[in-house]
Amino acid sequence: MRSHWPAVRRAVLAMFLLAPAALAQERATDAQDQAQPDGSSTPKKSAAAKPKTRRNGSTRSTPADTAGASSSLASTSASASTAAPKTELATFGAGCFWHVEDTFEHLKGVKNAVSGYSGGHIAYPSYEMVHTGETGHAEVVQVEYDPSVISYEDLLKIFWRSHDPTSINRQGEDEGPQYRSVIFFHSEAQRKAALKSYEQLTRARAFRGPIVTQLAPMRAFFPAEDYHQNYYSGMRTTTNRRRRAAASRVKQAQSKSKGAAKPAQKPVSTPATATDDSAASEHDSAKPIP
C-alpha cells in the first residue's frame, strides 16, 4: 500500500496547482464568446419568457398580451366612430325648385340639397328646354341626408306640408308640367313609405281635394344650372326668374309667328297658352299615387 502513496500525493498536488489556470482559461473563453465582431462586448440577452402552458394544452395570456389586445380594440372602435356616416338620397318635385331646396337644405341631418330636373326623355336638358313643357322633366330637388338623424318618413312629412299636392301642374304662380307634384323613389323601401304616407293622408282627409302627386322610380337626375343652386342664399328674388321666363315665352312666340299669315284681328297663340294645353293633356294621362 505504501508503494502507491507517492503517486497519489503527486496527483493531488498537480490538481491543486492546475485548477487556478484552468479556471482562468475558462473565463477567457466566456469573454471571447460574448465579444461582438467590432470588438465590443455586451451581456447576453436573457431568453424571452415562454407563456405558461396549462394542463389542457391552452396557453395562459400574460399582462403584456392583455394590454396589447385592449389597445387594438380601442383603436378599432375609435376608427369606427370617426368613419363618415352613411347617407341616402331622396328626390322630390313640389313646384319651383328654389323653394323646395330652401325648405330641405336647412334641416338637421340633411347634408346637401341640389336643384335639378328628372322624369323627362331628354338627357342634360337646359332650363329653357324644360320650361317649354315638352321635355317631360319636372323641377326637383335631390336631398342627401343621414337616415340616423332624419328619416325618409320625416322628409315625406315636410314634402307634403311644403306645397299643395292637390294642385295639378301648378304651385302658386308657377304653372306647367315642370311644376308638378312628384316623388321619385330610389328604393322599394322609399316607394312603400311614400304609399303609406299617401294612404294615411287620404284616410285622414288632410287636404280639401284629392292628392294628385305622382310616384315614379328614379331614372336619372340632371343638376340645374349653377345660378339655380342655393338661389335664396344668393339674395336673389323670384322677379328675376319670372322676367326671364316671360322673355323666353315672348321669344318663342315671335319665332313661331314669323312667316305665318296674319289673320285679321285674330290673336296669336302664345307659348303660355300652348303650355297650358300640353299641361292639361299630360294631366289627362298622368295618374296620382294609386
TIMI-853109 format. One record per residue (C-alpha): residue number from 1; residue in three letters; x, z, y. Coordinates in Angstrom, 3 decimals. Last residue first. Layout:
<atoms>
<atom num="NUM" residuo="ALA" px="X" pz="Z" py="Y"/>
...
</atoms>
This chain:
<atoms>
<atom num="290" residuo="PRO" px="-102.636" pz="-56.562" py="54.681"/>
<atom num="289" residuo="ILE" px="-100.387" pz="-56.391" py="57.787"/>
<atom num="288" residuo="PRO" px="-101.838" pz="-58.898" py="60.189"/>
<atom num="287" residuo="LYS" px="-102.219" pz="-62.560" py="59.277"/>
<atom num="286" residuo="ALA" px="-100.966" pz="-65.566" py="61.196"/>
<atom num="285" residuo="SER" px="-102.738" pz="-68.917" py="60.776"/>
<atom num="284" residuo="ASP" px="-105.324" pz="-68.502" py="63.533"/>
<atom num="283" residuo="HIS" px="-102.771" pz="-66.615" py="65.650"/>
<atom num="282" residuo="GLU" px="-100.453" pz="-69.606" py="65.474"/>
<atom num="281" residuo="SER" px="-103.226" pz="-71.842" py="66.777"/>
<atom num="280" residuo="ALA" px="-103.896" pz="-69.479" py="69.669"/>
<atom num="279" residuo="ALA" px="-100.212" pz="-69.240" py="70.557"/>
<atom num="278" residuo="SER" px="-99.878" pz="-73.003" py="70.487"/>
<atom num="277" residuo="ASP" px="-102.782" pz="-73.337" py="72.901"/>
<atom num="276" residuo="ASP" px="-101.399" pz="-70.672" py="75.238"/>
<atom num="275" residuo="THR" px="-98.004" pz="-72.298" py="75.186"/>
<atom num="274" residuo="ALA" px="-99.551" pz="-75.641" py="76.102"/>
<atom num="273" residuo="THR" px="-101.308" pz="-73.988" py="79.033"/>
<atom num="272" residuo="ALA" px="-98.040" pz="-72.413" py="80.170"/>
<atom num="271" residuo="PRO" px="-96.291" pz="-75.750" py="79.672"/>
<atom num="270" residuo="THR" px="-98.576" pz="-77.207" py="82.339"/>
<atom num="269" residuo="SER" px="-101.315" pz="-79.790" py="81.731"/>
<atom num="268" residuo="VAL" px="-101.548" pz="-81.995" py="84.837"/>
<atom num="267" residuo="PRO" px="-104.714" pz="-81.562" py="86.847"/>
<atom num="266" residuo="LYS" px="-107.019" pz="-84.596" py="87.171"/>
<atom num="265" residuo="GLN" px="-107.986" pz="-85.805" py="90.637"/>
<atom num="264" residuo="ALA" px="-107.405" pz="-89.419" py="89.633"/>
<atom num="263" residuo="PRO" px="-105.326" pz="-89.735" py="86.511"/>
<atom num="262" residuo="LYS" px="-101.581" pz="-90.106" py="87.077"/>
<atom num="261" residuo="ALA" px="-100.060" pz="-92.411" py="84.505"/>
<atom num="260" residuo="ALA" px="-97.108" pz="-90.843" py="82.712"/>
<atom num="259" residuo="GLY" px="-93.543" pz="-91.829" py="83.532"/>
<atom num="258" residuo="LYS" px="-92.541" pz="-88.296" py="84.504"/>
<atom num="257" residuo="SER" px="-95.283" pz="-85.736" py="83.774"/>
<atom num="256" residuo="LYS" px="-93.499" pz="-84.230" py="80.807"/>
<atom num="255" residuo="SER" px="-90.233" pz="-83.722" py="82.702"/>
<atom num="254" residuo="GLN" px="-92.087" pz="-82.134" py="85.640"/>
<atom num="253" residuo="ALA" px="-93.961" pz="-79.767" py="83.363"/>
<atom num="252" residuo="GLN" px="-90.719" pz="-78.771" py="81.657"/>
<atom num="251" residuo="LYS" px="-89.098" pz="-77.979" py="84.992"/>
<atom num="250" residuo="VAL" px="-92.116" pz="-75.993" py="86.135"/>
<atom num="249" residuo="ARG" px="-92.114" pz="-73.948" py="82.935"/>
<atom num="248" residuo="SER" px="-88.388" pz="-73.194" py="83.260"/>
<atom num="247" residuo="ALA" px="-88.825" pz="-72.120" py="86.886"/>
<atom num="246" residuo="ALA" px="-91.616" pz="-69.752" py="85.821"/>
<atom num="245" residuo="ALA" px="-89.425" pz="-68.237" py="83.109"/>
<atom num="244" residuo="ARG" px="-86.513" pz="-67.808" py="85.524"/>
<atom num="243" residuo="ARG" px="-88.809" pz="-66.152" py="88.072"/>
<atom num="242" residuo="ARG" px="-90.273" pz="-63.935" py="85.381"/>
<atom num="241" residuo="ARG" px="-86.792" pz="-62.759" py="84.404"/>
<atom num="240" residuo="ASN" px="-85.740" pz="-61.991" py="87.944"/>
<atom num="239" residuo="THR" px="-88.952" pz="-60.036" py="88.553"/>
<atom num="238" residuo="THR" px="-88.342" pz="-57.929" py="85.444"/>
<atom num="237" residuo="THR" px="-85.723" pz="-55.986" py="87.378"/>
<atom num="236" residuo="ARG" px="-81.991" pz="-55.441" py="86.946"/>
<atom num="235" residuo="MET" px="-80.102" pz="-52.145" py="87.098"/>
<atom num="234" residuo="GLY" px="-77.602" pz="-53.084" py="84.368"/>
<atom num="233" residuo="SER" px="-78.844" pz="-50.141" py="82.291"/>
<atom num="232" residuo="TYR" px="-82.166" pz="-51.950" py="82.241"/>
<atom num="231" residuo="TYR" px="-80.686" pz="-55.009" py="80.579"/>
<atom num="230" residuo="ASN" px="-78.628" pz="-53.445" py="77.825"/>
<atom num="229" residuo="GLN" px="-78.263" pz="-56.938" py="76.378"/>
<atom num="228" residuo="HIS" px="-80.232" pz="-59.760" py="77.993"/>
<atom num="227" residuo="TYR" px="-77.299" pz="-60.936" py="80.128"/>
<atom num="226" residuo="ASP" px="-75.226" pz="-61.313" py="76.982"/>
<atom num="225" residuo="GLU" px="-77.524" pz="-63.907" py="75.423"/>
<atom num="224" residuo="ALA" px="-79.702" pz="-62.864" py="72.522"/>
<atom num="223" residuo="PRO" px="-78.396" pz="-61.859" py="69.120"/>
<atom num="222" residuo="PHE" px="-79.627" pz="-64.047" py="66.253"/>
<atom num="221" residuo="PHE" px="-81.158" pz="-62.258" py="63.277"/>
<atom num="220" residuo="ALA" px="-81.841" pz="-63.992" py="59.992"/>
<atom num="219" residuo="ARG" px="-84.192" pz="-63.571" py="57.052"/>
<atom num="218" residuo="MET" px="-85.745" pz="-60.130" py="57.491"/>
<atom num="217" residuo="PRO" px="-88.876" pz="-59.911" py="55.394"/>
<atom num="216" residuo="ALA" px="-92.219" pz="-60.098" py="57.222"/>
<atom num="215" residuo="LEU" px="-94.948" pz="-57.719" py="58.404"/>
<atom num="214" residuo="GLN" px="-97.164" pz="-58.916" py="61.260"/>
<atom num="213" residuo="THR" px="-98.899" pz="-56.548" py="63.670"/>
<atom num="212" residuo="VAL" px="-102.578" pz="-57.401" py="64.225"/>
<atom num="211" residuo="ILE" px="-103.907" pz="-53.828" py="64.174"/>
<atom num="210" residuo="PRO" px="-107.685" pz="-53.733" py="64.515"/>
<atom num="209" residuo="GLY" px="-109.137" pz="-52.522" py="67.819"/>
<atom num="208" residuo="ARG" px="-109.544" pz="-49.215" py="69.605"/>
<atom num="207" residuo="PHE" px="-106.387" pz="-47.774" py="68.147"/>
<atom num="206" residuo="ALA" px="-105.759" pz="-44.623" py="66.080"/>
<atom num="205" residuo="ARG" px="-108.673" pz="-45.391" py="63.815"/>
<atom num="204" residuo="ALA" px="-107.445" pz="-42.647" py="61.437"/>
<atom num="203" residuo="ARG" px="-107.878" pz="-44.910" py="58.435"/>
<atom num="202" residuo="THR" px="-106.106" pz="-47.755" py="60.234"/>
<atom num="201" residuo="LEU" px="-103.273" pz="-45.535" py="61.440"/>
<atom num="200" residuo="GLN" px="-102.665" pz="-44.219" py="57.924"/>
<atom num="199" residuo="GLU" px="-102.833" pz="-47.706" py="56.425"/>
<atom num="198" residuo="TYR" px="-100.303" pz="-49.059" py="58.918"/>
<atom num="197" residuo="SER" px="-97.947" pz="-46.116" py="58.273"/>
<atom num="196" residuo="LYS" px="-98.108" pz="-46.739" py="54.526"/>
<atom num="195" residuo="LEU" px="-97.554" pz="-50.470" py="54.900"/>
<atom num="194" residuo="ALA" px="-94.500" pz="-49.883" py="57.104"/>
<atom num="193" residuo="ALA" px="-93.066" pz="-47.326" py="54.643"/>
<atom num="192" residuo="LYS" px="-93.615" pz="-49.691" py="51.723"/>
<atom num="191" residuo="ARG" px="-91.820" pz="-52.532" py="53.518"/>
<atom num="190" residuo="GLN" px="-88.980" pz="-50.216" py="54.548"/>
<atom num="189" residuo="ALA" px="-88.459" pz="-49.091" py="50.951"/>
<atom num="188" residuo="GLU" px="-88.501" pz="-52.695" py="49.770"/>
<atom num="187" residuo="SER" px="-85.596" pz="-53.429" py="52.081"/>
<atom num="186" residuo="HIS" px="-84.707" pz="-55.018" py="55.418"/>
<atom num="185" residuo="PHE" px="-88.231" pz="-55.141" py="56.874"/>
<atom num="184" residuo="PHE" px="-89.099" pz="-57.318" py="59.866"/>
<atom num="183" residuo="ILE" px="-91.965" pz="-55.664" py="61.743"/>
<atom num="182" residuo="VAL" px="-93.978" pz="-57.803" py="64.149"/>
<atom num="181" residuo="SER" px="-96.045" pz="-57.573" py="67.332"/>
<atom num="180" residuo="ARG" px="-95.989" pz="-60.952" py="69.033"/>
<atom num="179" residuo="TYR" px="-94.025" pz="-61.619" py="72.221"/>
<atom num="178" residuo="GLN" px="-92.458" pz="-64.893" py="71.036"/>
<atom num="177" residuo="PRO" px="-95.961" pz="-66.118" py="70.213"/>
<atom num="176" residuo="GLY" px="-96.789" pz="-66.213" py="73.944"/>
<atom num="175" residuo="GLU" px="-97.753" pz="-63.865" py="76.767"/>
<atom num="174" residuo="ASP" px="-95.780" pz="-61.378" py="78.819"/>
<atom num="173" residuo="GLU" px="-97.992" pz="-59.788" py="81.493"/>
<atom num="172" residuo="GLY" px="-98.763" pz="-56.780" py="79.328"/>
<atom num="171" residuo="GLN" px="-97.815" pz="-57.468" py="75.755"/>
<atom num="170" residuo="ARG" px="-99.235" pz="-60.674" py="74.291"/>
<atom num="169" residuo="ASN" px="-99.178" pz="-62.664" py="71.094"/>
<atom num="168" residuo="ILE" px="-102.331" pz="-60.967" py="69.811"/>
<atom num="167" residuo="SER" px="-102.905" pz="-57.488" py="71.197"/>
<atom num="166" residuo="THR" px="-103.893" pz="-54.822" py="68.644"/>
<atom num="165" residuo="PRO" px="-100.320" pz="-53.535" py="68.216"/>
<atom num="164" residuo="ASP" px="-100.224" pz="-52.395" py="71.881"/>
<atom num="163" residuo="HIS" px="-96.695" pz="-51.182" py="72.583"/>
<atom num="162" residuo="SER" px="-94.323" pz="-48.186" py="72.446"/>
<atom num="161" residuo="ARG" px="-96.561" pz="-45.912" py="70.361"/>
<atom num="160" residuo="TRP" px="-96.486" pz="-48.034" py="67.192"/>
<atom num="159" residuo="PHE" px="-92.704" pz="-48.529" py="67.413"/>
<atom num="158" residuo="ILE" px="-92.081" pz="-44.824" py="68.067"/>
<atom num="157" residuo="LYS" px="-93.982" pz="-43.914" py="64.917"/>
<atom num="156" residuo="LEU" px="-92.113" pz="-46.617" py="62.976"/>
<atom num="155" residuo="LEU" px="-88.763" pz="-45.213" py="64.112"/>
<atom num="154" residuo="ASP" px="-89.790" pz="-41.798" py="62.807"/>
<atom num="153" residuo="GLU" px="-90.692" pz="-43.344" py="59.436"/>
<atom num="152" residuo="TYR" px="-87.274" pz="-45.010" py="59.358"/>
<atom num="151" residuo="SER" px="-85.705" pz="-41.573" py="59.577"/>
<atom num="150" residuo="ILE" px="-83.594" pz="-40.060" py="62.349"/>
<atom num="149" residuo="VAL" px="-80.512" pz="-37.889" py="61.781"/>
<atom num="148" residuo="SER" px="-79.649" pz="-38.484" py="58.115"/>
<atom num="147" residuo="PRO" px="-81.029" pz="-42.004" py="58.439"/>
<atom num="146" residuo="ASP" px="-78.273" pz="-42.898" py="60.965"/>
<atom num="145" residuo="TYR" px="-79.483" pz="-45.852" py="63.004"/>
<atom num="144" residuo="GLU" px="-78.696" pz="-49.460" py="63.830"/>
<atom num="143" residuo="VAL" px="-81.700" pz="-50.989" py="65.608"/>
<atom num="142" residuo="GLN" px="-82.319" pz="-54.725" py="65.787"/>
<atom num="141" residuo="VAL" px="-84.561" pz="-55.575" py="68.725"/>
<atom num="140" residuo="VAL" px="-86.956" pz="-58.476" py="68.593"/>
<atom num="139" residuo="GLU" px="-88.162" pz="-61.430" py="70.680"/>
<atom num="138" residuo="ALA" px="-90.060" pz="-63.529" py="68.212"/>
<atom num="137" residuo="HIS" px="-88.975" pz="-66.883" py="66.890"/>
<atom num="136" residuo="GLY" px="-91.304" pz="-69.678" py="65.781"/>
<atom num="135" residuo="THR" px="-89.237" pz="-72.376" py="67.501"/>
<atom num="134" residuo="GLU" px="-92.154" pz="-73.866" py="69.449"/>
<atom num="133" residuo="GLY" px="-93.076" pz="-71.017" py="71.789"/>
<atom num="132" residuo="THR" px="-91.259" pz="-72.725" py="74.660"/>
<atom num="131" residuo="HIS" px="-89.639" pz="-69.384" py="75.447"/>
<atom num="130" residuo="VAL" px="-87.608" pz="-69.513" py="72.239"/>
<atom num="129" residuo="MET" px="-85.832" pz="-72.656" py="73.393"/>
<atom num="128" residuo="GLU" px="-85.154" pz="-71.221" py="76.870"/>
<atom num="127" residuo="TYR" px="-83.738" pz="-68.011" py="75.398"/>
<atom num="126" residuo="SER" px="-81.412" pz="-70.004" py="73.187"/>
<atom num="125" residuo="PRO" px="-81.788" pz="-70.519" py="69.465"/>
<atom num="124" residuo="TYR" px="-78.935" pz="-69.906" py="67.032"/>
<atom num="123" residuo="ALA" px="-80.591" pz="-71.381" py="63.934"/>
<atom num="122" residuo="ILE" px="-84.034" pz="-72.946" py="64.187"/>
<atom num="121" residuo="HIS" px="-86.986" pz="-72.059" py="61.920"/>
<atom num="120" residuo="GLY" px="-88.060" pz="-68.832" py="63.580"/>
<atom num="119" residuo="GLY" px="-88.667" pz="-65.238" py="62.477"/>
<atom num="118" residuo="SER" px="-85.929" pz="-63.550" py="64.474"/>
<atom num="117" residuo="TYR" px="-84.506" pz="-63.487" py="68.020"/>
<atom num="116" residuo="GLY" px="-82.279" pz="-60.978" py="69.765"/>
<atom num="115" residuo="SER" px="-81.864" pz="-57.692" py="71.617"/>
<atom num="114" residuo="VAL" px="-79.366" pz="-55.240" py="70.132"/>
<atom num="113" residuo="ALA" px="-79.810" pz="-51.480" py="69.683"/>
<atom num="112" residuo="ASN" px="-76.880" pz="-49.307" py="68.612"/>
<atom num="111" residuo="LYS" px="-76.034" pz="-45.948" py="67.057"/>
<atom num="110" residuo="VAL" px="-79.540" pz="-44.488" py="66.959"/>
<atom num="109" residuo="GLY" px="-79.421" pz="-40.894" py="65.656"/>
<atom num="108" residuo="LYS" px="-80.783" pz="-39.338" py="68.843"/>
<atom num="107" residuo="LEU" px="-82.917" pz="-41.918" py="70.620"/>
<atom num="106" residuo="HIS" px="-81.567" pz="-43.594" py="73.775"/>
<atom num="105" residuo="GLU" px="-81.264" pz="-47.079" py="72.261"/>
<atom num="104" residuo="PHE" px="-84.847" pz="-47.183" py="70.987"/>
<atom num="103" residuo="THR" px="-87.049" pz="-47.440" py="74.080"/>
<atom num="102" residuo="ASP" px="-84.557" pz="-49.399" py="76.211"/>
<atom num="101" residuo="GLU" px="-84.259" pz="-51.989" py="73.448"/>
<atom num="100" residuo="VAL" px="-88.034" pz="-52.323" py="73.225"/>
<atom num="99" residuo="HIS" px="-88.425" pz="-52.708" py="76.984"/>
<atom num="98" residuo="TRP" px="-85.788" pz="-55.430" py="77.247"/>
<atom num="97" residuo="PHE" px="-87.094" pz="-57.009" py="74.053"/>
<atom num="96" residuo="CYS" px="-90.272" pz="-58.100" py="75.818"/>
<atom num="95" residuo="GLY" px="-93.107" pz="-57.750" py="73.324"/>
<atom num="94" residuo="ALA" px="-93.055" pz="-55.419" py="70.354"/>
<atom num="93" residuo="GLY" px="-90.807" pz="-57.034" py="67.751"/>
<atom num="92" residuo="PHE" px="-88.991" pz="-54.607" py="65.485"/>
<atom num="91" residuo="THR" px="-85.874" pz="-54.720" py="63.311"/>
<atom num="90" residuo="ALA" px="-84.406" pz="-51.763" py="61.390"/>
<atom num="89" residuo="LEU" px="-80.828" pz="-51.463" py="60.170"/>
<atom num="88" residuo="GLU" px="-79.071" pz="-48.700" py="58.238"/>
<atom num="87" residuo="THR" px="-76.117" pz="-46.394" py="58.886"/>
<atom num="86" residuo="LYS" px="-73.808" pz="-44.445" py="56.566"/>
<atom num="85" residuo="PRO" px="-71.961" pz="-41.649" py="58.309"/>
<atom num="84" residuo="ALA" px="-68.262" pz="-42.165" py="59.078"/>
<atom num="83" residuo="ALA" px="-65.934" pz="-40.053" py="56.934"/>
<atom num="82" residuo="THR" px="-64.698" pz="-36.830" py="58.552"/>
<atom num="81" residuo="SER" px="-66.563" pz="-34.594" py="56.093"/>
<atom num="80" residuo="ALA" px="-65.230" pz="-36.494" py="53.092"/>
<atom num="79" residuo="SER" px="-61.651" pz="-36.208" py="54.349"/>
<atom num="78" residuo="ALA" px="-62.054" pz="-32.458" py="54.794"/>
<atom num="77" residuo="SER" px="-63.570" pz="-32.053" py="51.338"/>
<atom num="76" residuo="THR" px="-60.637" pz="-33.866" py="49.749"/>
<atom num="75" residuo="SER" px="-58.064" pz="-31.885" py="51.758"/>
<atom num="74" residuo="ALA" px="-59.645" pz="-28.594" py="50.692"/>
<atom num="73" residuo="LEU" px="-59.778" pz="-29.628" py="47.049"/>
<atom num="72" residuo="SER" px="-56.084" pz="-30.517" py="47.098"/>
<atom num="71" residuo="SER" px="-55.189" pz="-27.234" py="48.834"/>
<atom num="70" residuo="SER" px="-57.053" pz="-25.271" py="46.163"/>
<atom num="69" residuo="ALA" px="-55.356" pz="-27.174" py="43.326"/>
<atom num="68" residuo="GLY" px="-51.928" pz="-26.465" py="44.801"/>
<atom num="67" residuo="ALA" px="-52.688" pz="-22.750" py="45.221"/>
<atom num="66" residuo="THR" px="-53.877" pz="-22.487" py="41.616"/>
<atom num="65" residuo="ASP" px="-50.734" pz="-24.209" py="40.304"/>
<atom num="64" residuo="ALA" px="-48.500" pz="-21.845" py="42.324"/>
<atom num="63" residuo="PRO" px="-50.395" pz="-18.806" py="41.014"/>
<atom num="62" residuo="THR" px="-49.654" pz="-19.945" py="37.428"/>
<atom num="61" residuo="SER" px="-52.171" pz="-21.520" py="35.087"/>
<atom num="60" residuo="ARG" px="-52.190" pz="-20.309" py="31.466"/>
<atom num="59" residuo="THR" px="-51.617" pz="-23.035" py="28.925"/>
<atom num="58" residuo="SER" px="-54.004" pz="-23.822" py="26.087"/>
<atom num="57" residuo="GLY" px="-52.845" pz="-23.721" py="22.419"/>
<atom num="56" residuo="ASN" px="-55.396" pz="-21.198" py="21.121"/>
<atom num="55" residuo="ARG" px="-52.748" pz="-18.459" py="21.047"/>
<atom num="54" residuo="ARG" px="-51.949" pz="-18.914" py="24.719"/>
<atom num="53" residuo="THR" px="-48.943" pz="-20.752" py="26.020"/>
<atom num="52" residuo="LYS" px="-47.129" pz="-19.390" py="29.042"/>
<atom num="51" residuo="PRO" px="-46.096" pz="-21.955" py="31.553"/>
<atom num="50" residuo="LYS" px="-42.380" pz="-22.687" py="31.461"/>
<atom num="49" residuo="ALA" px="-40.166" pz="-21.033" py="34.004"/>
<atom num="48" residuo="ALA" px="-37.877" pz="-23.509" py="35.601"/>
<atom num="47" residuo="ALA" px="-34.267" pz="-23.250" py="34.378"/>
<atom num="46" residuo="SER" px="-31.923" pz="-21.380" py="36.650"/>
<atom num="45" residuo="LYS" px="-29.728" pz="-23.518" py="38.735"/>
<atom num="44" residuo="LYS" px="-26.031" pz="-23.220" py="38.112"/>
<atom num="43" residuo="PRO" px="-24.005" pz="-21.881" py="40.979"/>
<atom num="42" residuo="THR" px="-22.327" pz="-24.442" py="43.134"/>
<atom num="41" residuo="SER" px="-18.692" pz="-25.621" py="43.125"/>
<atom num="40" residuo="SER" px="-17.175" pz="-28.104" py="45.480"/>
<atom num="39" residuo="GLY" px="-14.529" pz="-30.504" py="44.111"/>
<atom num="38" residuo="ASP" px="-16.264" pz="-33.725" py="45.096"/>
<atom num="37" residuo="PRO" px="-17.427" pz="-34.305" py="41.472"/>
<atom num="36" residuo="GLN" px="-19.025" pz="-30.816" py="41.433"/>
<atom num="35" residuo="ALA" px="-17.369" pz="-27.700" py="39.714"/>
<atom num="34" residuo="GLN" px="-19.581" pz="-25.609" py="37.436"/>
<atom num="33" residuo="ASP" px="-17.890" pz="-26.791" py="34.239"/>
<atom num="32" residuo="GLN" px="-14.434" pz="-26.224" py="35.735"/>
<atom num="31" residuo="ALA" px="-15.287" pz="-22.619" py="36.596"/>
<atom num="30" residuo="ASP" px="-16.501" pz="-21.982" py="33.039"/>
<atom num="29" residuo="THR" px="-13.173" pz="-23.296" py="31.615"/>
<atom num="28" residuo="ALA" px="-11.185" pz="-21.006" py="33.920"/>
<atom num="27" residuo="ARG" px="-13.188" pz="-18.016" py="32.750"/>
<atom num="26" residuo="GLU" px="-12.496" pz="-18.865" py="29.107"/>
<atom num="25" residuo="GLN" px="-8.716" pz="-19.170" py="29.811"/>
<atom num="24" residuo="ALA" px="-8.661" pz="-15.743" py="31.457"/>
<atom num="23" residuo="LEU" px="-10.432" pz="-14.197" py="28.437"/>
<atom num="22" residuo="ALA" px="-7.979" pz="-15.835" py="26.030"/>
<atom num="21" residuo="ALA" px="-5.013" pz="-14.503" py="28.022"/>
<atom num="20" residuo="PRO" px="-6.440" pz="-10.968" py="28.113"/>
<atom num="19" residuo="ALA" px="-7.024" pz="-11.003" py="24.291"/>
<atom num="18" residuo="LEU" px="-3.509" pz="-12.224" py="23.304"/>
<atom num="17" residuo="LEU" px="-1.654" pz="-8.873" py="23.538"/>
<atom num="16" residuo="PHE" px="-4.341" pz="-6.772" py="21.917"/>
<atom num="15" residuo="MET" px="-4.742" pz="-9.242" py="19.030"/>
<atom num="14" residuo="ALA" px="-0.950" pz="-9.524" py="18.548"/>
<atom num="13" residuo="LEU" px="-0.630" pz="-5.738" py="18.177"/>
<atom num="12" residuo="VAL" px="-3.405" pz="-5.632" py="15.610"/>
<atom num="11" residuo="ALA" px="-1.755" pz="-8.415" py="13.588"/>
<atom num="10" residuo="ARG" px="1.720" pz="-6.756" py="13.744"/>
<atom num="9" residuo="ARG" px="0.329" pz="-3.408" py="12.596"/>
<atom num="8" residuo="VAL" px="-1.406" pz="-5.064" py="9.678"/>
<atom num="7" residuo="ALA" px="1.798" pz="-6.818" py="8.580"/>
<atom num="6" residuo="PRO" px="3.815" pz="-3.576" py="8.759"/>
<atom num="5" residuo="TRP" px="1.119" pz="-1.724" py="6.811"/>
<atom num="4" residuo="HIS" px="1.090" pz="-4.083" py="3.791"/>
<atom num="3" residuo="SER" px="4.230" pz="-2.644" py="1.996"/>
<atom num="2" residuo="ARG" px="2.814" pz="0.852" py="2.389"/>
<atom num="1" residuo="MET" px="0.000" pz="0.000" py="0.000"/>
</atoms>
